[in-house]
């Protein structure tokens, strides 16, 4: 690998399509390797905009706007960092010779819950929860009877839990139907999933380049309304379950192909493992790797993209706690108690230009044995206010 300087005719250029907190960390890692970073998002001064060489604001679901920008900048690698992107633009860019990470078809499959569920369950024969796709409220009522209560109802296209809910009885269906309209993406079709009586769920970060696939230690997490609140690494699980999880992660990522890191979400019941979802990019629960590993998920993502060795050291357990705003503000500010800045804990502030109630604005990270780290993370996040 030859490393050049940014802003030169021979620079290696990456384009981030999506510039939130995860994209910001990818941009920082890219800067450390001398890459030229172009950050794109739908709003001005997104977190990665603030650390990129150039930034743009476009409607990323507008095929022509995205393609015009790609053709103008001519990036070596295009890194989709969110789901709400024109997939037609990515297919056309790839057809024109641009390298989409991991590849346009993998993005197409994973940005849509219908595509990835059919691919995983019906093509790869992975074990999943029972599911039905619906487009009308009447179909939702019929599907809920088929899969049973409680059931999980999600838009086929969304992110960060937007539009997702759990219906415990038929009385909840109307509310779930309305909540689905809050999707970031397409709410015209929903997936209704039978509830898996799992013991816990994990994210298994899986990085692959052209030569190897590596796994990070399993990450446990707690979600609320489909969005992560706490995560910890490593999750205590049996060797049998871990091996099955790695086999599933390898199968799904091999099936999708390409380079990069994948966040594979799995349900665990005893030694049984069920596939849930996969994201072909760094995962929000994986922010804990900023304190647990010599190479965070963001550094591993860049290494995989550049086809570099994927070796890293797991320093030890840790936990993360997401801070979500309690108010709407055009000038957000976060008050952090000094105790958060300890020898084994710190905070990362995302510097989003606006806050609204429930928006993730920062993350607290703790290095300690997993249970102790999670307990401390829960304590410290209470010392962060806005």
C-alpha positions, 0 to 999 in steps of 0.5 A: 500500500502506498500512502499519498497526501490528501489534496494532491493529484495522486491522493486516495479519496473516499466519499462518505454518503452519510456523515453522522457520528459513525461517519465522523469516526471513519473520517478521522481514521481516514485522515490518519492514513492521509486519505482525502475525505469528502463527506456528504449528508442531507443537512449542513455541518453534520459531524463528519462534515466538520472533519472532512476536507470537503463537504456537500449537502444533497438529497441522497435519495435523488439519483441525479444529485448523488451521481453528479457529485460522484462524477465530479469528485471521482472518489476511489471508494464510496462508503454508504453510511446510512440506509436512505440513499438512492440505490440506483445511483450506487448501481450506476456509479458501480457500472461506471467503474466507481468502487462502492463499499462493500458493493451496490448489491450488498447495500441494496439487500441490507438497506431493505429488510425485505431483501435481506430477510428473503436472502438470509432465510430463503437463499442462505437458509439461516435460522430467523424468526417467522415473518410476513410482509404487509402493505395494508392495515388489514394485512397487518391484522392477518399477519399478526394472527399468523406469527402470534403476539407479541410481534415486532413491526418494522418498516422495510426501510428505516434506521435507528429504530424509527418506525419500529414497535412491538404489538403485544395484542391486537389492540396495539396494532393501530398504534404500531401502524401509525408509528411505522409512518415515522420511518427514515425511508420507505414505510409503504411496506412493513415486516411483521416478525414473530417474537423470538423468546431469546435470552439476549441479542448481540452484534458480531462485528465482522470485517472482511477484505479480499483475503480474510475475515475476522471477528471482534468479541461479541457485543451485548446491547440494550435497545429501546424502540429499536435504538441502542441505549447501552452496549458492552463487550464482550458478551458472555456466551457459550463457545457453542453459541459463539461458534454458531454466531461466527458461522452465520456471520461468515455465511451472510458476509460471504454471501454479500461479498465485498470489503468492509466491516459488517454489524451482524445482529443475532438473537441467542437462545441457549446454544441456538442462534437466530439471524436478525439483521446486518449492516454493511458498515460500522454499527452504533453498538460498536462504538464501545470498540473505541475503548476496548480494541487497538483498532476500533470498528472504524479503523478496521473498516478502513483497513478492510476497505484498503485491503490492509491486514485486519490484525488487532488487539482486544485490550479488554472489556468495556461498555458504552452508554448513548446520551440522547437529548431531552430538548429541541435546540439550534444551539445544543450544549451538553453539561458533563460532570467531571467524574465522567473524565476518569482514568478508565472513562470518557465521553465523545461528543458528536457536535451535531448542529441541532438537537431534538428530543431523543436524538443521540448527541454523545456517547460515554465509554468505560473500560472495565470488566463487562458487568462493572463497565456497564454498571458504571456507564449507566451511572455516568450517563446520568451525569450528562445533561442538556 
